[in-house]
Amino acid sequence: MSLLICLDHSKDSEALALSQRFSLSLADESLLAEPGFHLCLDEQGLSLQQGNVKPGKKRTQVQVDFSQGAVAHRRKFGGGQGQDIAKAIGVSAYKPTVIDATAGLGRDSFVLATLGCQVTAYERQPVVAALLQDGLNRGALDPEISDIIHRIHLEFGSSHELLVPPSDSALLKDVVYLDPMFEHDEKAKAQVKKDMQAFRQVVGQDADADDLLSRALACARCRVVVKRARKARPLADREPTYSLTGKANRFDIYVKAKVAPPPL
Ligand SMILES: C[S@@+](CC[C@H](N)C(=O)[O-])C[C@H]1O[C@@H](n2cnc3c(N)ncnc32)[C@H](O)[C@@H]1O
């Protein structure tokens, strides 16, 4: 069960609406005394806040913020169409439409929208989906990125159900992108930043990810792209058409057709 704590009672009705949209149960503030990360609504919006923090210690908070930090830096200096993800998706003068079927906190969706793609983002984890929607809402108010944010549309739900081919094939999206959580060893766990630790605590592992590949292939007009750890086995043990391997990740590309505008 996913919980939401409202720390600003002028926002009680917003908390109720969020709990209804994202299937969250409202919890009392006293839950913050418990260890782990808790979803909280306060004057800054939604964030994951660390519980059971000793007096005088800083509470770690994780919020989706497309205007600042690493995401903003990558937007300004990230290399545009030269990035591996852009090559993997097939971005060129033609900007493919993309389903990001494992949206998480939306970083890859935002990169793709920055490159001009229209992105439909699916996320099934209630806390993650609520954080992402909150980040999109705040981003839409920032004139520097609002046009990018408007290219992203979040749907809360599981891609196991949402990835259904449309009855009219003219409505197929060009690319389906998958980036499920992969196994992380203890050493890697110790090295990840606090925000990633919080994210992993909430999401756990996507043990059912293999099932997504065939669904994705049925829903993509041009290709499916799967992000994997550099040395991980391919999803569903199915060899891709080709891979792009970077320093930390690998993109496995399953080609169906050239990424180009649909025939008229
Ligand atoms: C590794 S994270 C994705 C990170 C994301 N690419 C980013 O750039 O922020 C994987 C996410 O996919 C979600 N997910 C896994 N399987 C899913 C499914 N079947 N439907 C929807 N979301 C799913 C998980 O809840 C998790 O938030």
The ligand as a MOL file (V3000), in Angstrom:
LIG
                    3D

  0  0  0     0  0            999 V3000
M  V30 BEGIN CTAB
M  V30 COUNTS 27 29 0 0 0
M  V30 BEGIN ATOM
M  V30 1 C 14.6160 2.3370 -14.0730 0
M  V30 2 S 13.1080 3.1660 -13.7960 0 CHG=1
M  V30 3 C 12.9450 4.1860 -15.2210 0
M  V30 4 C 13.7870 5.4190 -15.1720 0
M  V30 5 C 13.4400 6.3770 -16.2770 0
M  V30 6 N 13.8250 5.8610 -17.5840 0
M  V30 7 C 14.0480 7.7430 -16.0530 0
M  V30 8 O 14.7840 8.2020 -16.9400 0
M  V30 9 O 13.7740 8.3690 -15.0200 0 CHG=-1
M  V30 10 C 11.8770 1.9680 -14.1430 0
M  V30 11 C 10.4630 2.4470 -13.8690 0
M  V30 12 O 9.5710 1.6650 -14.6480 0
M  V30 13 C 8.4060 1.4130 -13.9050 0
M  V30 14 N 7.7860 0.2210 -14.4660 0
M  V30 15 C 8.2950 -1.0290 -14.4940 0
M  V30 16 N 7.4480 -1.8780 -15.0890 0
M  V30 17 C 6.3690 -1.1410 -15.4530 0
M  V30 18 C 5.1460 -1.4550 -16.1100 0
M  V30 19 N 4.8550 -2.6930 -16.4830 0
M  V30 20 N 4.2750 -0.4530 -16.3340 0
M  V30 21 C 4.5570 0.8190 -15.9680 0
M  V30 22 N 5.6830 1.1660 -15.3150 0
M  V30 23 C 6.5840 0.1970 -15.0690 0
M  V30 24 C 8.9160 1.2460 -12.4870 0
M  V30 25 O 7.8680 1.4590 -11.5460 0
M  V30 26 C 10.0050 2.3100 -12.4230 0
M  V30 27 O 9.4970 3.5290 -11.9690 0
M  V30 END ATOM
M  V30 BEGIN BOND
M  V30 1 1 1 2
M  V30 2 1 2 3
M  V30 3 1 2 10
M  V30 4 1 3 4
M  V30 5 1 4 5
M  V30 6 1 5 6
M  V30 7 1 5 7
M  V30 8 2 7 8
M  V30 9 1 7 9
M  V30 10 1 10 11
M  V30 11 1 11 12
M  V30 12 1 11 26
M  V30 13 1 12 13
M  V30 14 1 13 14
M  V30 15 1 13 24
M  V30 16 1 14 15
M  V30 17 1 14 23
M  V30 18 2 15 16
M  V30 19 1 16 17
M  V30 20 1 17 18
M  V30 21 2 17 23
M  V30 22 1 18 19
M  V30 23 2 18 20
M  V30 24 1 20 21
M  V30 25 2 21 22
M  V30 26 1 22 23
M  V30 27 1 24 25
M  V30 28 1 24 26
M  V30 29 1 26 27
M  V30 END BOND
M  V30 END CTAB
M  END
